[in-house]
Amino acid sequence: MVPAGKPTEETVMSLCQYFVAGDLVIDGGNSNYKEAGPYAARLAERNVHFVDAGTSGGVWGLENGYCIMVGGSPEAVAIAEPIFLALAPEGGYAHVGPVGAGHFVKMVHNGIEYGLMEAYAEGFEILSKADEFDLDLHEIASIWRYGSVVRSWLLDLAELALRPGAGFDDIEPFVVDSGEGRWTLEAALERDVPVPVIAASLFRRFESREKNSYGLRLLAALRNQFGGHAVVRAGEKMPS
């Protein structure tokens, strides 16, 4: 469970020399699903299994359990299934398909997440501009969690981020994208699937690196709430 791309590749390949037939490698990071097949093929040369486990739950997973989406052969997944069942809440684990399927499902999950977060951000942007009503945005986030059709865990996290003293006003509206939104858009283009919401939410993150807004600060705060992703505080240097 290391950063996607080169760190994952280097980790898997450097450990190859220590593997023996019947061993199992589980990639639980947010890797590109297209990399899973080559990893599995390389390990198969040594009769080592490979499983890709898309994992959601962020920094709260330890408390609430992790949603786990697994790709791999039935034989390989069976070896590790007790681990997945132990980590996931009831109903939160599935073997979704062959090698690559776990990371593909998690990728699309994160693309959806981009769109949901953007919708909340835009709505609260409108509320923040309604000066004539002097709205308490934390209070609104709080009451929407009860009985509202837009209630969700992301809204719970928005309420946490907007609590007085939580430091929301110090957050810069710089929203990083860690790759999954781009890959989801690429997958949609390859399959001729229109995804205007996911595409717009990705481009909105690019835009965040050039302008200031309430909604963009909320996007940054939400990423920090669910995943522990770093935020840029006022006066800090923006990441490159």
PLY file of the C-alpha trace (Angstrom):
ply
format ascii 1.0
element vertex 240
property float x
property float y
property float z
element edge 239
property int vertex1
property int vertex2
end_header
0.00 0.00 0.00
2.38 2.64 -1.32
1.86 5.54 -3.74
0.74 4.58 -7.24
3.09 4.32 -10.19
6.83 4.02 -9.79
6.83 3.46 -5.98
4.44 0.51 -6.36
6.37 -0.95 -9.30
9.70 -0.63 -7.50
8.28 -2.22 -4.36
6.80 -5.22 -6.17
9.82 -5.80 -8.38
12.39 -5.39 -5.62
10.57 -7.94 -3.46
10.27 -10.47 -6.30
13.56 -12.08 -5.38
12.19 -13.06 -1.98
8.91 -14.58 -3.19
8.33 -18.32 -3.47
5.64 -20.29 -5.25
2.24 -19.82 -3.65
2.99 -16.40 -2.16
0.53 -13.56 -2.69
1.00 -9.85 -3.39
-1.90 -7.50 -2.58
-1.80 -3.99 -4.03
-4.14 -1.99 -1.82
-3.19 1.45 -3.11
-4.88 3.66 -5.70
-2.94 2.19 -8.61
-3.96 2.52 -12.23
-5.94 -0.60 -13.13
-3.94 -0.98 -16.37
-0.80 -1.75 -14.33
-2.35 -4.74 -12.55
-2.12 -7.13 -15.53
1.63 -6.63 -16.09
2.31 -7.05 -12.36
0.29 -10.27 -12.28
2.06 -11.63 -15.36
5.50 -10.85 -13.97
4.71 -12.50 -10.64
3.09 -15.50 -12.33
6.50 -16.34 -13.79
7.48 -17.20 -10.22
4.09 -18.85 -9.46
3.21 -15.93 -7.19
-0.37 -14.64 -7.02
-1.41 -11.00 -7.45
-4.57 -9.32 -6.15
-5.59 -5.68 -6.62
-7.68 -4.41 -3.72
-9.31 -1.03 -4.19
-9.76 0.37 -0.71
-12.03 3.21 0.42
-12.62 4.66 3.85
-9.75 7.09 4.23
-8.40 7.90 7.66
-11.75 6.88 9.16
-11.48 3.28 7.97
-9.77 2.11 11.13
-12.85 3.16 13.10
-15.61 2.41 10.58
-14.12 -0.34 8.44
-12.94 -0.18 4.83
-14.95 -0.74 1.67
-12.81 -3.20 -0.31
-13.18 -3.97 -4.03
-10.95 -6.88 -5.05
-9.71 -8.12 -8.43
-7.88 -11.37 -9.00
-8.30 -15.07 -9.66
-10.70 -16.95 -7.35
-7.75 -18.99 -6.04
-5.69 -15.92 -5.17
-8.58 -14.01 -3.62
-9.55 -17.01 -1.48
-6.13 -16.90 0.20
-6.59 -13.31 1.35
-10.36 -13.20 1.82
-10.21 -13.54 5.63
-8.15 -10.33 5.69
-10.70 -8.45 3.57
-13.63 -9.71 5.65
-11.87 -8.60 8.83
-11.15 -5.10 7.51
-14.52 -4.40 5.87
-17.80 -3.66 7.64
-20.61 -6.13 6.96
-21.54 -5.92 3.28
-18.50 -3.77 2.45
-16.36 -6.33 0.61
-16.70 -7.99 -2.79
-14.55 -9.93 -5.24
-15.60 -7.84 -8.24
-13.73 -9.59 -11.06
-10.36 -10.69 -12.51
-7.02 -8.92 -12.09
-7.44 -5.18 -12.60
-11.15 -5.12 -11.77
-10.61 -4.05 -8.16
-8.62 -0.98 -9.08
-10.98 -0.21 -11.98
-14.02 -0.18 -9.68
-12.15 1.93 -7.12
-11.10 4.36 -9.86
-14.70 4.90 -10.94
-15.70 5.19 -7.26
-13.24 8.06 -6.91
-14.51 9.68 -10.11
-18.00 9.68 -8.61
-16.53 11.09 -5.42
-15.10 14.01 -7.42
-18.58 14.85 -8.74
-20.31 14.58 -5.36
-17.75 16.80 -3.69
-18.00 19.37 -6.46
-21.80 19.53 -6.11
-21.52 20.21 -2.38
-18.81 22.80 -3.01
-20.90 24.66 -5.59
-23.99 24.65 -3.39
-22.11 26.05 -0.41
-20.49 28.62 -2.70
-23.96 29.94 -3.53
-24.93 29.96 0.14
-21.75 31.84 1.04
-22.66 34.61 -1.44
-26.18 35.13 -0.05
-25.14 38.04 2.16
-28.72 39.25 2.53
-29.58 36.22 4.70
-26.46 36.06 6.91
-26.54 32.27 6.73
-24.74 30.01 9.21
-23.20 27.50 6.80
-22.10 25.15 9.54
-25.65 25.02 10.87
-27.00 24.32 7.38
-24.49 21.50 6.83
-25.53 20.10 10.18
-29.31 20.08 9.65
-29.03 18.67 6.11
-27.62 15.51 7.69
-31.05 14.64 9.15
-33.91 13.68 6.85
-32.55 15.52 3.79
-32.23 13.76 0.44
-28.66 15.12 0.14
-27.47 13.63 3.43
-24.31 11.54 3.13
-21.00 10.80 4.82
-19.40 13.56 2.76
-21.94 15.97 4.22
-21.06 14.70 7.71
-17.44 15.57 6.90
-18.46 19.00 5.58
-20.12 19.65 8.92
-16.89 18.71 10.70
-14.82 20.93 8.40
-17.13 23.92 8.93
-17.35 23.69 12.70
-16.23 26.86 14.52
-12.57 26.55 15.38
-11.91 23.80 12.82
-9.60 26.10 10.83
-11.67 26.28 7.65
-10.95 29.98 7.11
-7.20 29.26 7.00
-7.44 26.73 4.17
-6.26 27.83 0.75
-8.51 26.82 -2.20
-5.83 24.61 -3.75
-7.28 21.19 -4.55
-4.88 18.43 -5.61
-6.00 15.55 -7.84
-4.25 12.28 -7.16
-4.90 10.62 -10.51
-8.13 8.64 -10.23
-10.30 11.38 -11.72
-8.04 11.64 -14.76
-8.03 7.85 -15.20
-11.82 7.72 -14.90
-12.13 10.35 -17.60
-9.69 8.43 -19.81
-11.68 5.21 -19.28
-14.88 7.02 -20.26
-13.29 8.40 -23.42
-12.00 4.93 -24.38
-15.54 3.56 -24.00
-17.43 6.53 -25.53
-19.24 7.22 -22.24
-20.29 10.84 -21.62
-19.24 11.93 -18.12
-19.82 15.72 -18.00
-20.05 15.90 -14.20
-16.84 13.97 -13.52
-14.99 15.86 -16.26
-16.14 19.23 -14.95
-15.18 18.32 -11.38
-11.67 17.36 -12.52
-11.24 20.61 -14.45
-12.52 22.49 -11.42
-9.58 21.13 -9.46
-7.23 22.42 -12.12
-8.95 25.79 -11.86
-8.46 25.82 -8.09
-4.76 26.37 -8.61
-5.47 29.77 -10.11
-8.29 31.38 -8.10
-9.89 31.75 -4.66
-13.41 30.70 -3.71
-15.41 29.34 -0.78
-16.38 26.23 -2.72
-12.80 25.37 -3.59
-11.76 25.76 0.02
-14.54 23.31 0.97
-13.25 20.83 -1.64
-9.80 21.01 -0.07
-11.28 20.65 3.42
-13.34 17.59 2.43
-10.28 15.80 1.00
-8.52 16.49 4.30
-11.48 15.19 6.32
-11.95 11.83 4.64
-8.44 10.99 3.47
-6.11 13.03 5.61
-4.87 14.71 2.43
-2.76 17.75 3.17
-4.31 21.19 2.79
-2.46 24.39 2.09
-2.86 26.89 4.91
-2.73 30.63 4.49
0.86 31.76 4.00
2.16 28.30 3.05
3.81 27.56 -0.27
1.57 25.94 -2.89
2.70 22.45 -4.03
4.05 22.23 -7.57
0 1
1 2
2 3
3 4
4 5
5 6
6 7
7 8
8 9
9 10
10 11
11 12
12 13
13 14
14 15
15 16
16 17
17 18
18 19
19 20
20 21
21 22
22 23
23 24
24 25
25 26
26 27
27 28
28 29
29 30
30 31
31 32
32 33
33 34
34 35
35 36
36 37
37 38
38 39
39 40
40 41
41 42
42 43
43 44
44 45
45 46
46 47
47 48
48 49
49 50
50 51
51 52
52 53
53 54
54 55
55 56
56 57
57 58
58 59
59 60
60 61
61 62
62 63
63 64
64 65
65 66
66 67
67 68
68 69
69 70
70 71
71 72
72 73
73 74
74 75
75 76
76 77
77 78
78 79
79 80
80 81
81 82
82 83
83 84
84 85
85 86
86 87
87 88
88 89
89 90
90 91
91 92
92 93
93 94
94 95
95 96
96 97
97 98
98 99
99 100
100 101
101 102
102 103
103 104
104 105
105 106
106 107
107 108
108 109
109 110
110 111
111 112
112 113
113 114
114 115
115 116
116 117
117 118
118 119
119 120
120 121
121 122
122 123
123 124
124 125
125 126
126 127
127 128
128 129
129 130
130 131
131 132
132 133
133 134
134 135
135 136
136 137
137 138
138 139
139 140
140 141
141 142
142 143
143 144
144 145
145 146
146 147
147 148
148 149
149 150
150 151
151 152
152 153
153 154
154 155
155 156
156 157
157 158
158 159
159 160
160 161
161 162
162 163
163 164
164 165
165 166
166 167
167 168
168 169
169 170
170 171
171 172
172 173
173 174
174 175
175 176
176 177
177 178
178 179
179 180
180 181
181 182
182 183
183 184
184 185
185 186
186 187
187 188
188 189
189 190
190 191
191 192
192 193
193 194
194 195
195 196
196 197
197 198
198 199
199 200
200 201
201 202
202 203
203 204
204 205
205 206
206 207
207 208
208 209
209 210
210 211
211 212
212 213
213 214
214 215
215 216
216 217
217 218
218 219
219 220
220 221
221 222
222 223
223 224
224 225
225 226
226 227
227 228
228 229
229 230
230 231
231 232
232 233
233 234
234 235
235 236
236 237
237 238
238 239
